[in-house]
Amino acid sequence: MITKKGRFLIRHKEIDSKYIESFDFDKLEDKYQDIKKFYSFEKDLGLIRICFIYSPEEFLFFTGREFNQNWICAMVGYHNTINIFSPSIIEKITTHKKESIFNTIVHEISHLFYGYSMLADFPLFNEGIAKYHENNKCNNKINFNLPSLKGGKDSIYDYGVGHLIVCSIMEHFGNEGAKKIIKFLKESSTEMSEEELFNLFKKIFEIDVDLLIELKGGKEK
Ligand SMILES: [Zn+2]
């Protein structure tokens, strides 16, 4: 069945109707607006389709990917679709709790905007910004020099360090931070070397990324 709540269309089974009735779609709309503002996005995305998934087979059908890593519980698809394991099954087949569904949808909305914003395809920032919208405080610490601003080799690095960088920037620059991040990602490209990217970062943010993280307490002592 299909339920419509504002800009959100949810595909689900009867068993999850109660969950959907108690879900805070007003809060989700507020998050949507925050994310839209972060990306300086002018237009609305139109309807956002939340597709509840009920089995690994459905996951394969809707995402085109085999479900073989139980820490994955959601994935964006074409035309504003967020595929996510349903509340009635998420705890049985993934490592995620039912309570995490709200934050996961917020995370995926960030990925939708990233995709539409024509930004450099850097997993570190794509995941870091998504994590920031889930939680704008970051307790991660790092004890090494950053090898990459692109990311994409190690998902733990992308989520952890990406989150730390985005939170440090937002804490340091306030709302200007989002504008600077988007500017950085618009002027970057995957063809650039890491060295060129670190230099571009310094030019736009007027600070070394390492020093910024140290200033914000993200360096392990
Ligand atoms: Zn993600």
Boltz pocket constraint, residues with backbone or C-beta under 6 A from the ligand:
constraints:
  - pocket:
      binder: B
      contacts: [[A, 107], [A, 111], [A, 126], [A, 127], [A, 130]]
      max_distance: 6.0
